[in-house]
Amino acid sequence: MDRLVYVAMSGAKETMRAQAANNHNLANASTVGFRADLSAFQTQAVQGAGLATRVYATDHSVGWNASSGELQQTGRDLDVAINGQGWIAVQGRDGREAYTRAGDLRVDVNGQLVNGAGLAVLGDGGPLAVPPHSSISVARDGSVAIVPLGQAANTVATIGRIKLVNPPPETIDRGADGLFRLRNGTDAPADAGMQLTSGALESSNVNVAEAMTQMIELARQFDLQVKAMRTAEEDAASSARLLQAG
């Protein structure tokens, strides 16, 4: 009975882990530029004496969904979305270069270009500083231009270019902070061929209907594992009663 309990218990535990990953995706269904986590169950043989007749399931992360979300038009000058694959370079909380698809940009009180999470957007020479201005725009190639404060509308100055990178998806990993970095710890080179769409944001690529269906399926699997543990307990109690009667 101990093996039955072990198999059922491990299955329930791994189902809870899969449910947590699925719930994380659902919670970020409206997060700009979010990439859904992918997980999958794998079977492992139960080690020990006896016949190799039992296996238990383990849940493992198998990466993230690299497909693009839908573009949502906002009309806001500093909202940008990447056309196709690629990333916007930002400075993480740890000071290292990191990558995101979230293009909800703004200028903070210190005159620095940041995204919606408050992370500094990087240019070719580091974080982009924005002088006082009356208007600001982002070109398709990532160039940031302003009309300096007090100048005529036709006086346009380019202050820098957002660093856009496009490393192969298999070379980057998502960190605990939700940002992506190169697996080897280096910084990706800028890709001059990438283009942005201004006045738009990329939505999360989470399929809400699929995630809801997965949540129901995982809940049923968990119930099945709990029932198996109860059955093992009842069988053990019945065996104990038989031994006592004998």
N, C-alpha and C positions, 0 to 999 in steps of 0.2 A: 504493500500500500504506500510505502514511503516514496517509491518511484512515481506512482501515479500522482501523489500530492506534489512532488517536485516538478513533474512535467506541467501540471496544471498551474502551479504557482509561478513558474518561470514564464509560461505563456501569458498569464494575467499581467505580470510585471512588464513584459515586452509590449503587450497591447497598450498598456498605459503610456509607455514611452512613445509609441506611434501616435497615440491620441494627442499627446502633448505637442508633437511636431505638427500635426494636422490643425490643432487649435491655434498654434502660432501663426500658421498660414492664414486661417480665417480672421484672426485679430488684425492682420496686416492687409486685408483685402482692399482697403481704401488708402493704403500708404503709397505715396508717389514713388514710382520706380522700383517697387519691391519685387524681389525674385523669390518664388515659392521654393521651400525646402522639399527635397525628395527623400523618401525613406522606403525601405523594402524589408520584408521578412526573409530570413534564411534559416534552414533547418540544420540542427547540430545533433549528432548522436549522443545519447546519454552514456557516459563512461562508467565502467564498473563491471562486477561479476554478473554472469547471466547472459541470456540471449540478447543480441542486438536488435531488439524489437521496438524500442522506444526512441523517439526523437523529440527535441523541443525546439521552439522557434525563437530566434533572436531578431530584434529590429536594429537595422543599421542605416545611418544616413548615407545616401548614395549621391550626394551633391545637391545641386539646385537647378531649377528650371531656367534655361537660358533663353527661352522665347520672349519676345517683346510684348509689352502691354499695349493697350489701345492709346492713341493720342487723343487728348481732350483739349479742345480749344478754350483758352482763357482770355485772350486778348491783352494780357498783362505783358509789359515790355520785358521784364526780367524772368519770365517763365520760359524755359527752353526745354526741348526734348531732343534726344539723339535720334538721328535717322539711321535705322539699322542697328548693327552691333556696335559696342564700344562703351566707354565710360567717361565720366567727368572726374578729374583729379581734384581731391580735397585734402586738407590737412587734418588727420585724425586727432583725437584727444591726446594720444600718446606722442604727437608731434611728427609721426611718420606719414608719408604719402599713402593715400588710400583712394578707393574708387567707388563711385556711386552713380546710379541712374537718376537720382532725384535732382531735377533742374529747377526747383522753386527757389530762385535766387533773390537776394535783397542786399541792400547796403546797410550795415549796422551803424551804431552811433559813433564808432571809431573810424568810419569811412572805409571799411573793408568789405569786399564782396564775399558774402557767405551764402550758404544754402539754408533751407528751412530748419535744419537741425543746428544751425549756428556754426557750422564748420567752414573755415576759410577756404574759398575756391582758389586753386593754384593756377598760376600762369606759367610762362616759360621761365621766369626768374623767381618764382616763389608766390606767396599770397598776393592777390590783386588788391591794390589800394585805389580807392576812387576819390578824386578831388571833389570839392564842392561843385555842384552842377545844377543845371535847370532841367536837363533831360538826359536819359541814358538809354542805350540800345545795345543789343547783341546781334552781330551779323551771323550768317550761316556758317562761317568758318570759325566762329567762336570769338572773333574780335569784339572787344568792348569799347564803345565810343560814347563820348559825352559832349554836351554843349556846356562849356564852363560857365559858372555862375556869373551873371552880369554881361555875358557876351551875346552877340546876335545869334539867331537861330541857325544861320548858315556857317557858324564857326564851330566846326566839329573837330574834336581831338580824340585820337585812338590811344587809350591808356594801357592796352595790353591784349593778350589773347588767352582765353581759357585753354588750359591744357586738356586735350582730348586724347585718350589712349584706346587702343584696340588689341589687347593681348589675346591669344587663344583662350577660350573658356576653360580648357583643361589645365591651364597654368595658374589659375587664380582660385583662391578659397575665400569663403565668407568668415569673418571674425566674429567674436562674441558681441562686438559693438554694431554688427549689421553691415559693416563696410567690407569691401573686397580688397585683397592685396595679392601680389604675386607670391606664389608658393616658395620661391627661392629667396625671398626677402629683399629683392632689388626693386627699383622703380622702373615702370614701363616707359618706353620712349613715346614722345608725342607723335600722333598720327595726323599729318597735315591733310589727309584725304577725307577725314570725317566732317560731317556737316550737322548743323543743328536746325531745328524748326523753332522760330521765336513765337511767343504768344501761345504756347501749348505746353502741356505736361503729359508725361507718360504714366498711365495708371498701373496699378499692380497687375501682375500676370496670374494671380490666383484665380482659379475657376471656382467660384463660390458654390455652384450647384454640385460640382464634383466633390468639393471638400465637405459639404454637408452630407452627401451620400456616404463618403468615407467615414465621417464621424458616427453615423448610425451603424454602419457595418462593424466598426471597431467596438462600439458599445455592445453589440450583440456577441461579438467574439469574447469580450471580457465576461459577460454574463455566462457564457458557455464554460469558460475556465473556472469560474466560481462554482458553478453547479458540479463540475468534475471534482473539485476539492470537497464539496459537501458529500458527494457520492463516496469518495474515498473514506471520509470520516464515518459515514454510516456503515460502510462495509467493515471497517476496523472495529466499530462497536459491536456489530453482529458477530464477528469472529471471536471477540472477547467473551461475549455471552455464551457462545457455543463451547468454548474452552472451560468456562466456569461450570457449565452444565455437565460437561464430561468429568 
